[in-house]
Amino acid sequence: MAIRLRVFNSFQIVNLLTHKGNQKCPIIFQQRWSSVLNASPPKKQFGRKLMLGLAAAGVGVGIYSYLSKPGQESKYRSGVALTEITDFTRNDNIMDIKPSREVSGPATGLGLNLTLYQYQTCPFCCKVRSFLEFYGVPYKVIEVNPVMRQQLKFSKYKKVPILIAQEKDSSKKHQLNDSSVIISILGSMFVDFSSGMETILKYYVPMSYTNEDGKTVEEVMNKYFLMFGDNYKHKNDDYLKKERQWRKWADNEFVHVLSPNIYRTFDEALQAFNYFSEVGEWEKNFSTIERLIVIYVGATAMYFVGKRLKKKHALKEDVRQSLYDACKKWMKEIGSKKKFMGGELPNLADLAVYGMLSSIEGCSTFQDLLANTNISPWYYNVKEAVNNHYGYQKLKI
Ligand SMILES: N[C@@H](CCC(=O)N[C@@H](CS)C(=O)NCC(=O)O)C(=O)O
């Protein structure tokens, strides 16, 4: 009997190798934080064995991923965008999980209670965080353990990001799946506050279809469209069309050049893991031997996974050229006259590309990219707009 292992994606392997049970979760890219998940912590010895086991599994999985054919994932892992309306009061599986951290913002007047289930390093999660922070919307973060994924027990959809949203004066919690679905639903609310979330959700219905691999997948077909209600202006048609096109480009093309680049050579993979170790405070969280195993095994596994992804997404021989090309294409679209694609302020396409790129900000690839393309001024302008919640002024609360 053939035994099939699950194919982990690159961000999962990084998370997998760096997650120490339910205890302190060293984060991988930018931020420092301590995970304080409510679930009872595993015993120390078990945690150690688990780490070493995972490290070994990482190589196995990496090699398996390299050798296996793409497109073998199950229904809920194949790019499905599924919007469920979940009434938590009737969901017996939901666990009372203490957030890993809380992010504040000026848009408290929205009265939205948001909880983001995420991996800190996932580019789709970085994209949602950039969107929320640009608008200054406060939210809580629950870091998902990529191995056990016990935090997602309540959900049929097993990818991150998932956003649980609750409106003021409502006992109902809505589960929004898929980064672009999340952004379009909240984005629609921000242009027309008269419709509540429940009304807007009715426009984002998942549809089942058979994709080119013959698999049944579910997707919200209009996930790049905002619902403008009475605020729709026909003169915006071309602008909105472009914004949608580039949001789609970020999800379907841009994201695929990132991993093969940060793991392009073994040295680069090692640099990336050393950087993760530094920002994730692995020295505090792991013994020296564990930390070294995670760094070296992780870098090796990801080096091979990167090669597989290069082939899968038909990147250039030197994947760096594909990254430069993608960024040049994006900068060409913005042109020399505009600060952002959105004009004076970033739009959803700016936030999507920025958010994804921010996931590799500490890697040597990112410095190389700044040195070899003209993306730097745009990138840091968006960063300033996100960190200072410039979108808040657009919300007429
Ligand atoms: N289309 C989804 C993609 C999300 C996605 O692929 N997330 C990855 C992490 S980077 C994940 O959760 N994978 C888990 C799995 O496949 O089991 C989105 O935009 O949110």
The ligand as an SDF file (V2000), in Angstrom:
LIG
                    3D

 20 19  0  0  0  0  0  0  0  0999 V2000
   -5.8600   31.4150   -0.9800 N   0  0  0  0  0  0  0  0  0  0  0  0
   -5.5090   31.3920    0.4020 C   0  0  0  0  0  0  0  0  0  0  0  0
   -4.1580   30.7180    0.5540 C   0  0  0  0  0  0  0  0  0  0  0  0
   -3.7850   30.5430    2.0190 C   0  0  0  0  0  0  0  0  0  0  0  0
   -2.6660   29.5370    2.1970 C   0  0  0  0  0  0  0  0  0  0  0  0
   -2.2370   28.8400    1.2680 O   0  0  0  0  0  0  0  0  0  0  0  0
   -2.1790   29.4530    3.4210 N   0  0  0  0  0  0  0  0  0  0  0  0
   -1.1690   28.4920    3.7390 C   0  0  0  0  0  0  0  0  0  0  0  0
   -0.0890   29.1350    4.5940 C   0  0  0  0  0  0  0  0  0  0  0  0
    0.9430   30.2310    3.6790 S   0  0  0  0  0  0  0  0  0  0  0  0
   -1.7990   27.4020    4.6050 C   0  0  0  0  0  0  0  0  0  0  0  0
   -2.4720   27.6690    5.5560 O   0  0  0  0  0  0  0  0  0  0  0  0
   -1.5950   26.1610    4.2580 N   0  0  0  0  0  0  0  0  0  0  0  0
   -2.0720   25.1230    5.1050 C   0  0  0  0  0  0  0  0  0  0  0  0
   -2.3910   23.8910    4.3740 C   0  0  0  0  0  0  0  0  0  0  0  0
   -2.3360   23.9100    3.1610 O   0  0  0  0  0  0  0  0  0  0  0  0
   -2.7090   22.9420    5.0530 O   0  0  0  0  0  0  0  0  0  0  0  0
   -5.4820   32.8120    0.9550 C   0  0  0  0  0  0  0  0  0  0  0  0
   -5.3260   33.7680    0.1820 O   0  0  0  0  0  0  0  0  0  0  0  0
   -5.6900   32.9870    2.1550 O   0  0  0  0  0  0  0  0  0  0  0  0
  1  2  1  0
  2  3  1  0
  2 18  1  0
  3  4  1  0
  4  5  1  0
  5  6  2  0
  5  7  1  0
  7  8  1  0
  8  9  1  0
  8 11  1  0
  9 10  1  0
 11 12  2  0
 11 13  1  0
 13 14  1  0
 14 15  1  0
 15 16  2  0
 15 17  1  0
 18 19  2  0
 18 20  1  0
M  END
$$$$
